[in-house]
């Protein structure tokens, strides 16, 4: 990567990029009729996670950054909920669902840790 941005250094941002990539891989096998439905929703929610981490890292205050972390956390919850629907519709296998849910859980924990570190007095 040519430029060095603050968020490049965040492990949670890197993990969020990996998660979005995994979501794109999983949705590539969804039925064509879902292109503008669940496929689009899942991909947009997954991309939103890393985007909000990156945008929040550019803010001048920890309070502002925390707000973007909260939005990213909500996007994780969105993807997991949508994955539940995809599993019921048999668009993803149980193994895919478990792996993606576990990754979402790890991301959520990492975001919670970052939020705590930003909220603690320095």
Buried (B, 14 or more C-beta within 10 A) or exposed (E): EEEEEEBEEBEBBBBBBEBBEBBBEBBEEBEEEBEEEBBEBBBBBBBBBBBBBBBBBEEEEBEBBBBBBBBBBEBBEBBBBBBEBBBEEEBBEEEBBEBBBEBBEBBBEBBEEBBEEBEEEE
